[in-house]
Amino acid sequence: MPRNTFSKFQKQIWDELPERKHLAGQEKVYDIISVVIQEWPVEEYSAAIASDDQLGKMRATRRLMRAVKRHMAVLYGSEQDFGSLWIVFLNIVVSIIIRYIWDWWKNNKTHQKQLLAWRRRWVSQNEAGE
């Protein structure tokens, strides 16, 4: 998929976020979106939809949020470096981003394919670089 498609998606989410997004900045928010897409639990979310399993969806979302925190710590420093306000803000922004992507993804087969294509592109780039 063309890079500009993903860039447009990031911008679309950025535009939807509340004004507090400026506390983190566009670069960090775009990084969060990228990590959410890379770590998106396709199988778990698909199973949760198929069986209307809200608990399964919640578990997958908690794991996704932990993965995002891990990535952000690698990119920007440990939780201690962030400070408590940043952690609270990070939780809020990540939750909103996940909810937005969930709504975008769950009822649209084209969006599901798009997300998988983005993930495949990153995996193939990483494998080619090894």
C-alpha angles and dihedrals in degrees: 000000000000115000092233090065090061091042089054090050091052091049091048090055092044090054091051095052121097119260091263085079087087089069088070098032132228096277094057092044090050089049090052091051091050092050093047090053093046093049097037106142096227097170095045094046092045091052091047091053094046093052098030087239107168092174091055090049091050092050092049091048092051090051090048091051091050090050091051091050090050092051092046090051089053092047100040108015138275125311088261088058091051097056126221096281091054091050092052090046092046091053091051095046094044091050092051092047092049091048091049093049091044091055091045093048109036104068102031122075091194091056091047090054091046092053091049091049091053091049092047091051091055093045093050091047091051093047091048090052095054 
